[in-house]
Each structure stands twice: as C-alpha cells, then as structure tokens.
Amino acid sequence: MNRKVMTLVLLISSSTLLGGCTAISLVDAAASTAIGAGKIAVKGTTAAIGAVIPDGEDKKKDKK
C-alpha cells in the first residue's frame, strides 16, 4: 500500500513539473516568433531607407 501511494505522489509531481516545461516552451516559441518578426521589419525598413537615401558607396568604388 505504501508503495502505491509513493508511486501516485511521484506521478502527480512529475506531471506538474512537465506542465511547467510546456509553459516555458510556449513562451519561448512566442518570443522567438516576435523576435523573428522584428528582424524582418528592421531588414525591410533598412532596405527601404537604403533605396531612398544613397550612401555614396558607388562613388568610392569608382575612384579605386
């Protein structure tokens, strides 16, 4: 009887710990998605600014 109780306690505690891992992985996935979207937005903005404002790199290459 004592062994059954101990097994039940271990099962309940391990399921609680796994629930915490699931929550952490969901938060990690959401943060990774937000960071990826932010990187895409920054790259798009940089490309748009680079297309509108010339930086003079072509002139430096022509002089060499």
mmCIF file of the N, C-alpha and C atoms, coordinates in Angstrom:
data_MODEL
# 
_entry.id   MODEL 
# 
loop_
_atom_site.group_PDB 
_atom_site.id 
_atom_site.type_symbol 
_atom_site.label_atom_id 
_atom_site.label_alt_id 
_atom_site.label_comp_id 
_atom_site.label_asym_id 
_atom_site.label_entity_id 
_atom_site.label_seq_id 
_atom_site.pdbx_PDB_ins_code 
_atom_site.Cartn_x 
_atom_site.Cartn_y 
_atom_site.Cartn_z 
_atom_site.occupancy 
_atom_site.B_iso_or_equiv 
_atom_site.pdbx_formal_charge 
_atom_site.auth_seq_id 
_atom_site.auth_comp_id 
_atom_site.auth_asym_id 
_atom_site.auth_atom_id 
_atom_site.pdbx_PDB_model_num 
ATOM 1   N N  . MET A 1 1  ? 0.816  -1.188 0.000   1.00 0.00 ? 1  MET A N  1 
ATOM 2   C CA . MET A 1 1  ? 0.000  0.000  0.000   1.00 0.00 ? 1  MET A CA 1 
ATOM 3   C C  . MET A 1 1  ? 0.863  1.255  0.000   1.00 0.00 ? 1  MET A C  1 
ATOM 4   N N  . ASN A 1 2  ? 1.914  1.252  0.764   1.00 0.00 ? 2  ASN A N  1 
ATOM 5   C CA . ASN A 1 2  ? 2.795  2.403  0.856   1.00 0.00 ? 2  ASN A CA 1 
ATOM 6   C C  . ASN A 1 2  ? 3.490  2.677  -0.483  1.00 0.00 ? 2  ASN A C  1 
ATOM 7   N N  . ARG A 1 3  ? 3.823  1.619  -1.196  1.00 0.00 ? 3  ARG A N  1 
ATOM 8   C CA . ARG A 1 3  ? 4.485  1.759  -2.495  1.00 0.00 ? 3  ARG A CA 1 
ATOM 9   C C  . ARG A 1 3  ? 3.532  2.385  -3.527  1.00 0.00 ? 3  ARG A C  1 
ATOM 10  N N  . LYS A 1 4  ? 2.252  2.033  -3.474  1.00 0.00 ? 4  LYS A N  1 
ATOM 11  C CA . LYS A 1 4  ? 1.270  2.596  -4.394  1.00 0.00 ? 4  LYS A CA 1 
ATOM 12  C C  . LYS A 1 4  ? 1.091  4.100  -4.156  1.00 0.00 ? 4  LYS A C  1 
ATOM 13  N N  . VAL A 1 5  ? 1.075  4.480  -2.896  1.00 0.00 ? 5  VAL A N  1 
ATOM 14  C CA . VAL A 1 5  ? 0.929  5.896  -2.560  1.00 0.00 ? 5  VAL A CA 1 
ATOM 15  C C  . VAL A 1 5  ? 2.149  6.681  -3.059  1.00 0.00 ? 5  VAL A C  1 
ATOM 16  N N  . MET A 1 6  ? 3.327  6.112  -2.859  1.00 0.00 ? 6  MET A N  1 
ATOM 17  C CA . MET A 1 6  ? 4.560  6.773  -3.299  1.00 0.00 ? 6  MET A CA 1 
ATOM 18  C C  . MET A 1 6  ? 4.577  6.914  -4.829  1.00 0.00 ? 6  MET A C  1 
ATOM 19  N N  . THR A 1 7  ? 4.120  5.890  -5.536  1.00 0.00 ? 7  THR A N  1 
ATOM 20  C CA . THR A 1 7  ? 4.066  5.945  -6.998  1.00 0.00 ? 7  THR A CA 1 
ATOM 21  C C  . THR A 1 7  ? 3.087  7.019  -7.452  1.00 0.00 ? 7  THR A C  1 
ATOM 22  N N  . LEU A 1 8  ? 1.963  7.124  -6.797  1.00 0.00 ? 8  LEU A N  1 
ATOM 23  C CA . LEU A 1 8  ? 0.964  8.133  -7.134  1.00 0.00 ? 8  LEU A CA 1 
ATOM 24  C C  . LEU A 1 8  ? 1.515  9.537  -6.898  1.00 0.00 ? 8  LEU A C  1 
ATOM 25  N N  . VAL A 1 9  ? 2.199  9.729  -5.802  1.00 0.00 ? 9  VAL A N  1 
ATOM 26  C CA . VAL A 1 9  ? 2.792  11.033 -5.496  1.00 0.00 ? 9  VAL A CA 1 
ATOM 27  C C  . VAL A 1 9  ? 3.842  11.403 -6.540  1.00 0.00 ? 9  VAL A C  1 
ATOM 28  N N  . LEU A 1 10 ? 4.659  10.461 -6.926  1.00 0.00 ? 10 LEU A N  1 
ATOM 29  C CA . LEU A 1 10 ? 5.682  10.724 -7.948  1.00 0.00 ? 10 LEU A CA 1 
ATOM 30  C C  . LEU A 1 10 ? 5.059  11.053 -9.296  1.00 0.00 ? 10 LEU A C  1 
ATOM 31  N N  . LEU A 1 11 ? 4.000  10.354 -9.667  1.00 0.00 ? 11 LEU A N  1 
ATOM 32  C CA . LEU A 1 11 ? 3.328  10.633 -10.938 1.00 0.00 ? 11 LEU A CA 1 
ATOM 33  C C  . LEU A 1 11 ? 2.710  12.031 -10.951 1.00 0.00 ? 11 LEU A C  1 
ATOM 34  N N  . ILE A 1 12 ? 2.071  12.398 -9.869  1.00 0.00 ? 12 ILE A N  1 
ATOM 35  C CA . ILE A 1 12 ? 1.450  13.728 -9.792  1.00 0.00 ? 12 ILE A CA 1 
ATOM 36  C C  . ILE A 1 12 ? 2.510  14.832 -9.820  1.00 0.00 ? 12 ILE A C  1 
ATOM 37  N N  . SER A 1 13 ? 3.578  14.648 -9.084  1.00 0.00 ? 13 SER A N  1 
ATOM 38  C CA . SER A 1 13 ? 4.625  15.677 -9.054  1.00 0.00 ? 13 SER A CA 1 
ATOM 39  C C  . SER A 1 13 ? 5.346  15.781 -10.394 1.00 0.00 ? 13 SER A C  1 
ATOM 40  N N  . SER A 1 14 ? 5.573  14.651 -11.060 1.00 0.00 ? 14 SER A N  1 
ATOM 41  C CA . SER A 1 14 ? 6.245  14.722 -12.361 1.00 0.00 ? 14 SER A CA 1 
ATOM 42  C C  . SER A 1 14 ? 5.351  15.359 -13.421 1.00 0.00 ? 14 SER A C  1 
ATOM 43  N N  . SER A 1 15 ? 4.052  15.135 -13.351 1.00 0.00 ? 15 SER A N  1 
ATOM 44  C CA . SER A 1 15 ? 3.158  15.777 -14.313 1.00 0.00 ? 15 SER A CA 1 
ATOM 45  C C  . SER A 1 15 ? 3.113  17.284 -14.088 1.00 0.00 ? 15 SER A C  1 
ATOM 46  N N  . THR A 1 16 ? 3.222  17.708 -12.847 1.00 0.00 ? 16 THR A N  1 
ATOM 47  C CA . THR A 1 16 ? 3.265  19.140 -12.544 1.00 0.00 ? 16 THR A CA 1 
ATOM 48  C C  . THR A 1 16 ? 4.531  19.764 -13.109 1.00 0.00 ? 16 THR A C  1 
ATOM 49  N N  . LEU A 1 17 ? 5.644  19.086 -12.972 1.00 0.00 ? 17 LEU A N  1 
ATOM 50  C CA . LEU A 1 17 ? 6.909  19.599 -13.499 1.00 0.00 ? 17 LEU A CA 1 
ATOM 51  C C  . LEU A 1 17 ? 6.886  19.656 -15.023 1.00 0.00 ? 17 LEU A C  1 
ATOM 52  N N  . LEU A 1 18 ? 6.296  18.666 -15.658 1.00 0.00 ? 18 LEU A N  1 
ATOM 53  C CA . LEU A 1 18 ? 6.213  18.680 -17.117 1.00 0.00 ? 18 LEU A CA 1 
ATOM 54  C C  . LEU A 1 18 ? 5.300  19.791 -17.610 1.00 0.00 ? 18 LEU A C  1 
ATOM 55  N N  . GLY A 1 19 ? 4.283  20.116 -16.841 1.00 0.00 ? 19 GLY A N  1 
ATOM 56  C CA . GLY A 1 19 ? 3.412  21.242 -17.187 1.00 0.00 ? 19 GLY A CA 1 
ATOM 57  C C  . GLY A 1 19 ? 4.194  22.546 -17.201 1.00 0.00 ? 19 GLY A C  1 
ATOM 58  N N  . GLY A 1 20 ? 5.124  22.696 -16.290 1.00 0.00 ? 20 GLY A N  1 
ATOM 59  C CA . GLY A 1 20 ? 5.985  23.882 -16.270 1.00 0.00 ? 20 GLY A CA 1 
ATOM 60  C C  . GLY A 1 20 ? 6.871  23.944 -17.491 1.00 0.00 ? 20 GLY A C  1 
ATOM 61  N N  . CYS A 1 21 ? 7.384  22.816 -17.928 1.00 0.00 ? 21 CYS A N  1 
ATOM 62  C CA . CYS A 1 21 ? 8.209  22.771 -19.138 1.00 0.00 ? 21 CYS A CA 1 
ATOM 63  C C  . CYS A 1 21 ? 7.387  23.157 -20.362 1.00 0.00 ? 21 CYS A C  1 
ATOM 64  N N  . THR A 1 22 ? 6.144  22.722 -20.399 1.00 0.00 ? 22 THR A N  1 
ATOM 65  C CA . THR A 1 22 ? 5.278  23.071 -21.519 1.00 0.00 ? 22 THR A CA 1 
ATOM 66  C C  . THR A 1 22 ? 5.046  24.567 -21.559 1.00 0.00 ? 22 THR A C  1 
ATOM 67  N N  . ALA A 1 23 ? 4.803  25.176 -20.419 1.00 0.00 ? 23 ALA A N  1 
ATOM 68  C CA . ALA A 1 23 ? 4.578  26.623 -20.366 1.00 0.00 ? 23 ALA A CA 1 
ATOM 69  C C  . ALA A 1 23 ? 5.822  27.372 -20.812 1.00 0.00 ? 23 ALA A C  1 
ATOM 70  N N  . ILE A 1 24 ? 6.980  26.920 -20.396 1.00 0.00 ? 24 ILE A N  1 
ATOM 71  C CA . ILE A 1 24 ? 8.232  27.578 -20.787 1.00 0.00 ? 24 ILE A CA 1 
ATOM 72  C C  . ILE A 1 24 ? 8.445  27.459 -22.290 1.00 0.00 ? 24 ILE A C  1 
ATOM 73  N N  . SER A 1 25 ? 8.158  26.303 -22.862 1.00 0.00 ? 25 SER A N  1 
ATOM 74  C CA . SER A 1 25 ? 8.354  26.140 -24.299 1.00 0.00 ? 25 SER A CA 1 
ATOM 75  C C  . SER A 1 25 ? 7.376  26.991 -25.100 1.00 0.00 ? 25 SER A C  1 
ATOM 76  N N  . LEU A 1 26 ? 6.153  27.175 -24.601 1.00 0.00 ? 26 LEU A N  1 
ATOM 77  C CA . LEU A 1 26 ? 5.196  28.045 -25.294 1.00 0.00 ? 26 LEU A CA 1 
ATOM 78  C C  . LEU A 1 26 ? 5.646  29.500 -25.258 1.00 0.00 ? 26 LEU A C  1 
ATOM 79  N N  . VAL A 1 27 ? 6.148  29.941 -24.120 1.00 0.00 ? 27 VAL A N  1 
ATOM 80  C CA . VAL A 1 27 ? 6.640  31.316 -24.006 1.00 0.00 ? 27 VAL A CA 1 
ATOM 81  C C  . VAL A 1 27 ? 7.859  31.506 -24.903 1.00 0.00 ? 27 VAL A C  1 
ATOM 82  N N  . ASP A 1 28 ? 8.733  30.508 -24.957 1.00 0.00 ? 28 ASP A N  1 
ATOM 83  C CA . ASP A 1 28 ? 9.918  30.584 -25.809 1.00 0.00 ? 28 ASP A CA 1 
ATOM 84  C C  . ASP A 1 28 ? 9.524  30.669 -27.275 1.00 0.00 ? 28 ASP A C  1 
ATOM 85  N N  . ALA A 1 29 ? 8.540  29.890 -27.693 1.00 0.00 ? 29 ALA A N  1 
ATOM 86  C CA . ALA A 1 29 ? 8.095  29.926 -29.086 1.00 0.00 ? 29 ALA A CA 1 
ATOM 87  C C  . ALA A 1 29 ? 7.493  31.281 -29.425 1.00 0.00 ? 29 ALA A C  1 
ATOM 88  N N  . ALA A 1 30 ? 6.722  31.849 -28.513 1.00 0.00 ? 30 ALA A N  1 
ATOM 89  C CA . ALA A 1 30 ? 6.124  33.166 -28.754 1.00 0.00 ? 30 ALA A CA 1 
ATOM 90  C C  . ALA A 1 30 ? 7.196  34.247 -28.842 1.00 0.00 ? 30 ALA A C  1 
ATOM 91  N N  . ALA A 1 31 ? 8.187  34.175 -27.972 1.00 0.00 ? 31 ALA A N  1 
ATOM 92  C CA . ALA A 1 31 ? 9.264  35.168 -28.001 1.00 0.00 ? 31 ALA A CA 1 
ATOM 93  C C  . ALA A 1 31 ? 10.091 35.033 -29.278 1.00 0.00 ? 31 ALA A C  1 
ATOM 94  N N  . SER A 1 32 ? 10.364 33.823 -29.697 1.00 0.00 ? 32 SER A N  1 
ATOM 95  C CA . SER A 1 32 ? 11.126 33.611 -30.929 1.00 0.00 ? 32 SER A CA 1 
ATOM 96  C C  . SER A 1 32 ? 10.375 34.156 -32.137 1.00 0.00 ? 32 SER A C  1 
ATOM 97  N N  . THR A 1 33 ? 9.067  33.970 -32.155 1.00 0.00 ? 33 THR A N  1 
ATOM 98  C CA . THR A 1 33 ? 8.259  34.497 -33.253 1.00 0.00 ? 33 THR A CA 1 
ATOM 99  C C  . THR A 1 33 ? 8.290  36.018 -33.259 1.00 0.00 ? 33 THR A C  1 
ATOM 100 N N  . ALA A 1 34 ? 8.178  36.631 -32.105 1.00 0.00 ? 34 ALA A N  1 
ATOM 101 C CA . ALA A 1 34 ? 8.205  38.095 -32.021 1.00 0.00 ? 34 ALA A CA 1 
ATOM 102 C C  . ALA A 1 34 ? 9.560  38.643 -32.444 1.00 0.00 ? 34 ALA A C  1 
ATOM 103 N N  . ILE A 1 35 ? 10.631 37.985 -32.037 1.00 0.00 ? 35 ILE A N  1 
ATOM 104 C CA . ILE A 1 35 ? 11.967 38.435 -32.414 1.00 0.00 ? 35 ILE A CA 1 
ATOM 105 C C  . ILE A 1 35 ? 12.167 38.282 -33.919 1.00 0.00 ? 35 ILE A C  1 
ATOM 106 N N  . GLY A 1 36 ? 11.711 37.174 -34.475 1.00 0.00 ? 36 GLY A N  1 
ATOM 107 C CA . GLY A 1 36 ? 11.820 36.968 -35.929 1.00 0.00 ? 36 GLY A CA 1 
ATOM 108 C C  . GLY A 1 36 ? 11.051 38.017 -36.707 1.00 0.00 ? 36 GLY A C  1 
ATOM 109 N N  . ALA A 1 37 ? 9.849  38.366 -36.243 1.00 0.00 ? 37 ALA A N  1 
ATOM 110 C CA . ALA A 1 37 ? 9.057  39.403 -36.914 1.00 0.00 ? 37 ALA A CA 1 
ATOM 111 C C  . ALA A 1 37 ? 9.751  40.753 -36.807 1.00 0.00 ? 37 ALA A C  1 
ATOM 112 N N  . GLY A 1 38 ? 10.355 41.017 -35.676 1.00 0.00 ? 38 GLY A N  1 
ATOM 113 C CA . GLY A 1 38 ? 11.087 42.276 -35.503 1.00 0.00 ? 38 GLY A CA 1 
ATOM 114 C C  . GLY A 1 38 ? 12.283 42.370 -36.425 1.00 0.00 ? 38 GLY A C  1 
ATOM 115 N N  . LYS A 1 39 ? 13.010 41.271 -36.603 1.00 0.00 ? 39 LYS A N  1 
ATOM 116 C CA . LYS A 1 39 ? 14.158 41.265 -37.505 1.00 0.00 ? 39 LYS A CA 1 
ATOM 117 C C  . LYS A 1 39 ? 13.719 41.529 -38.941 1.00 0.00 ? 39 LYS A C  1 
ATOM 118 N N  . ILE A 1 40 ? 12.607 40.926 -39.342 1.00 0.00 ? 40 ILE A N  1 
ATOM 119 C CA . ILE A 1 40 ? 12.106 41.133 -40.705 1.00 0.00 ? 40 ILE A CA 1 
ATOM 120 C C  . ILE A 1 40 ? 11.705 42.591 -40.902 1.00 0.00 ? 40 ILE A C  1 
ATOM 121 N N  . ALA A 1 41 ? 11.066 43.187 -39.907 1.00 0.00 ? 41 ALA A N  1 
ATOM 122 C CA . ALA A 1 41 ? 10.654 44.586 -40.009 1.00 0.00 ? 41 ALA A CA 1 
ATOM 123 C C  . ALA A 1 41 ? 11.866 45.507 -40.118 1.00 0.00 ? 41 ALA A C  1 
ATOM 124 N N  . VAL A 1 42 ? 12.896 45.227 -39.347 1.00 0.00 ? 42 VAL A N  1 
ATOM 125 C CA . VAL A 1 42 ? 14.103 46.058 -39.385 1.00 0.00 ? 42 VAL A CA 1 
ATOM 126 C C  . VAL A 1 42 ? 14.805 45.915 -40.735 1.00 0.00 ? 42 VAL A C  1 
ATOM 127 N N  . LYS A 1 43 ? 14.894 44.696 -41.251 1.00 0.00 ? 43 LYS A N  1 
ATOM 128 C CA . LYS A 1 43 ? 15.536 44.492 -42.552 1.00 0.00 ? 43 LYS A CA 1 
ATOM 129 C C  . LYS A 1 43 ? 14.758 45.204 -43.655 1.00 0.00 ? 43 LYS A C  1 
ATOM 130 N N  . GLY A 1 44 ? 13.428 45.149 -43.597 1.00 0.00 ? 44 GLY A N  1 
ATOM 131 C CA . GLY A 1 44 ? 12.611 45.828 -44.597 1.00 0.00 ? 44 GLY A CA 1 
ATOM 132 C C  . GLY A 1 44 ? 12.768 47.334 -44.526 1.00 0.00 ? 44 GLY A C  1 
ATOM 133 N N  . THR A 1 45 ? 12.804 47.870 -43.317 1.00 0.00 ? 45 THR A N  1 
ATOM 134 C CA . THR A 1 45 ? 12.980 49.309 -43.142 1.00 0.00 ? 45 THR A CA 1 
ATOM 135 C C  . THR A 1 45 ? 14.363 49.743 -43.623 1.00 0.00 ? 45 THR A C  1 
ATOM 136 N N  . THR A 1 46 ? 15.366 48.960 -43.319 1.00 0.00 ? 46 THR A N  1 
ATOM 137 C CA . THR A 1 46 ? 16.722 49.279 -43.752 1.00 0.00 ? 46 THR A CA 1 
ATOM 138 C C  . THR A 1 46 ? 16.821 49.268 -45.276 1.00 0.00 ? 46 THR A C  1 
ATOM 139 N N  . ALA A 1 47 ? 16.198 48.298 -45.906 1.00 0.00 ? 47 ALA A N  1 
ATOM 140 C CA . ALA A 1 47 ? 16.224 48.229 -47.360 1.00 0.00 ? 47 ALA A CA 1 
ATOM 141 C C  . ALA A 1 47 ? 15.498 49.411 -47.974 1.00 0.00 ? 47 ALA A C  1 
ATOM 142 N N  . ALA A 1 48 ? 14.372 49.801 -47.399 1.00 0.00 ? 48 ALA A N  1 
ATOM 143 C CA . ALA A 1 48 ? 13.618 50.945 -47.927 1.00 0.00 ? 48 ALA A CA 1 
ATOM 144 C C  . ALA A 1 48 ? 14.408 52.238 -47.767 1.00 0.00 ? 48 ALA A C  1 
ATOM 145 N N  . ILE A 1 49 ? 15.040 52.422 -46.633 1.00 0.00 ? 49 ILE A N  1 
ATOM 146 C CA . ILE A 1 49 ? 15.847 53.628 -46.420 1.00 0.00 ? 49 ILE A CA 1 
ATOM 147 C C  . ILE A 1 49 ? 17.053 53.618 -47.347 1.00 0.00 ? 49 ILE A C  1 
ATOM 148 N N  . GLY A 1 50 ? 17.671 52.465 -47.535 1.00 0.00 ? 50 GLY A N  1 
ATOM 149 C CA . GLY A 1 50 ? 18.813 52.363 -48.432 1.00 0.00 ? 50 GLY A CA 1 
ATOM 150 C C  . GLY A 1 50 ? 18.445 52.652 -49.880 1.00 0.00 ? 50 GLY A C  1 
ATOM 151 N N  . ALA A 1 51 ? 17.228 52.327 -50.256 1.00 0.00 ? 51 ALA A N  1 
ATOM 152 C CA . ALA A 1 51 ? 16.792 52.601 -51.628 1.00 0.00 ? 51 ALA A CA 1 
ATOM 153 C C  . ALA A 1 51 ? 16.503 54.087 -51.822 1.00 0.00 ? 51 ALA A C  1 
ATOM 154 N N  . VAL A 1 52 ? 16.044 54.778 -50.779 1.00 0.00 ? 52 VAL A N  1 
ATOM 155 C CA . VAL A 1 52 ? 15.676 56.189 -50.898 1.00 0.00 ? 52 VAL A CA 1 
ATOM 156 C C  . VAL A 1 52 ? 16.879 57.103 -50.704 1.00 0.00 ? 52 VAL A C  1 
ATOM 157 N N  . ILE A 1 53 ? 17.737 56.766 -49.756 1.00 0.00 ? 53 ILE A N  1 
ATOM 158 C CA . ILE A 1 53 ? 18.876 57.627 -49.427 1.00 0.00 ? 53 ILE A CA 1 
ATOM 159 C C  . ILE A 1 53 ? 20.153 56.965 -49.938 1.00 0.00 ? 53 ILE A C  1 
ATOM 160 N N  . PRO A 1 54 ? 20.781 57.546 -50.950 1.00 0.00 ? 54 PRO A N  1 
ATOM 161 C CA . PRO A 1 54 ? 22.040 56.960 -51.431 1.00 0.00 ? 54 PRO A CA 1 
ATOM 162 C C  . PRO A 1 54 ? 23.150 57.167 -50.395 1.00 0.00 ? 54 PRO A C  1 
ATOM 163 N N  . ASP A 1 55 ? 24.016 56.200 -50.259 1.00 0.00 ? 55 ASP A N  1 
ATOM 164 C CA . ASP A 1 55 ? 25.069 56.299 -49.248 1.00 0.00 ? 55 ASP A CA 1 
ATOM 165 C C  . ASP A 1 55 ? 26.442 56.601 -49.834 1.00 0.00 ? 55 ASP A C  1 
ATOM 166 N N  . GLY A 1 56 ? 26.553 56.669 -51.133 1.00 0.00 ? 56 GLY A N  1 
ATOM 167 C CA . GLY A 1 56 ? 27.808 57.066 -51.741 1.00 0.00 ? 56 GLY A CA 1 
ATOM 168 C C  . GLY A 1 56 ? 28.813 55.947 -51.887 1.00 0.00 ? 56 GLY A C  1 
ATOM 169 N N  . GLU A 1 57 ? 28.466 54.735 -51.664 1.00 0.00 ? 57 GLU A N  1 
ATOM 170 C CA . GLU A 1 57 ? 29.424 53.646 -51.794 1.00 0.00 ? 57 GLU A CA 1 
ATOM 171 C C  . GLU A 1 57 ? 29.867 53.457 -53.246 1.00 0.00 ? 57 GLU A C  1 
ATOM 172 N N  . ASP A 1 58 ? 28.985 53.716 -54.200 1.00 0.00 ? 58 ASP A N  1 
ATOM 173 C CA . ASP A 1 58 ? 29.344 53.548 -55.602 1.00 0.00 ? 58 ASP A CA 1 
ATOM 174 C C  . ASP A 1 58 ? 30.435 54.525 -56.017 1.00 0.00 ? 58 ASP A C  1 
ATOM 175 N N  . LYS A 1 59 ? 30.417 55.742 -55.495 1.00 0.00 ? 59 LYS A N  1 
ATOM 176 C CA . LYS A 1 59 ? 31.434 56.740 -55.829 1.00 0.00 ? 59 LYS A CA 1 
ATOM 177 C C  . LYS A 1 59 ? 32.802 56.320 -55.318 1.00 0.00 ? 59 LYS A C  1 
ATOM 178 N N  . LYS A 1 60 ? 32.848 55.729 -54.124 1.00 0.00 ? 60 LYS A N  1 
ATOM 179 C CA . LYS A 1 60 ? 34.109 55.264 -53.566 1.00 0.00 ? 60 LYS A CA 1 
ATOM 180 C C  . LYS A 1 60 ? 34.681 54.124 -54.389 1.00 0.00 ? 60 LYS A C  1 
ATOM 181 N N  . LYS A 1 61 ? 33.834 53.247 -54.889 1.00 0.00 ? 61 LYS A N  1 
ATOM 182 C CA . LYS A 1 61 ? 34.292 52.118 -55.692 1.00 0.00 ? 61 LYS A CA 1 
ATOM 183 C C  . LYS A 1 61 ? 34.803 52.583 -57.051 1.00 0.00 ? 61 LYS A C  1 
ATOM 184 N N  . ASP A 1 62 ? 34.182 53.618 -57.615 1.00 0.00 ? 62 ASP A N  1 
ATOM 185 C CA . ASP A 1 62 ? 34.606 54.130 -58.924 1.00 0.00 ? 62 ASP A CA 1 
ATOM 186 C C  . ASP A 1 62 ? 35.982 54.780 -58.849 1.00 0.00 ? 62 ASP A C  1 
ATOM 187 N N  . LYS A 1 63 ? 36.353 55.405 -57.755 1.00 0.00 ? 63 LYS A N  1 
ATOM 188 C CA . LYS A 1 63 ? 37.638 56.078 -57.619 1.00 0.00 ? 63 LYS A CA 1 
ATOM 189 C C  . LYS A 1 63 ? 38.811 55.100 -57.573 1.00 0.00 ? 63 LYS A C  1 
ATOM 190 N N  . LYS A 1 64 ? 38.553 53.893 -57.115 1.00 0.00 ? 64 LYS A N  1 
ATOM 191 C CA . LYS A 1 64 ? 39.645 52.907 -56.979 1.00 0.00 ? 64 LYS A CA 1 
ATOM 192 C C  . LYS A 1 64 ? 39.981 52.329 -58.278 1.00 0.00 ? 64 LYS A C  1 
# 
